[in-house]
Structure formats: C-alpha cells, structure tokens
C-alpha cells in the first residue's frame, strides 16, 4: 500500500511539473512578439539575424568543450614537474 501511495504522489508531482512547464511555454509564446521587438531595438538588428546569431553561439559553445592544446600541454608539463619533484 505504501508503494502505491508513493507512486501516486510521484505521479501527481510529475503531472504538476509538466502542467506548470506547459503554462510557462504558453506565456513565453504569448510574449515572444514583444520580446523579439525589444531585442531588435536593443541590438539594432533584424529578426532574420537571430537564427544566424544562434548558430554562431552554438559553434562558440561547442568550441569550449575541449581545452585549447596549449593549455593541455602546460597542464601536462606542470603535472610532470610535480611528479619529478615529488619523486626526489
């Protein structure tokens, strides 16, 4: 019986979570036009520019997934020095 109660509570929590997210999406979609107009005015750009900006941002974020080779080499060198001095 306790397991059934836990499942019921979890189901209710999940249902509420999904419902609240759905309401939030509806609000965002309702306000999207105004938000886009504000963004156009502030950034002094056109609505057609946003997909390109998004693509550029995604490329930039992808480039941050790995450390630059110079940094990796420096870290490896520092670790090698540390091991060397610890072994003495």
Buried (B, 14 or more C-beta within 10 A) or exposed (E): EEEEEEEEEEEEEEEEEEEEEEEEEEEEEEEEEEEEEEBBEEEEEEEEEBEEEEEEEEEEEEEEEEEEEEEEEEEEEEEEEEEEEEEE
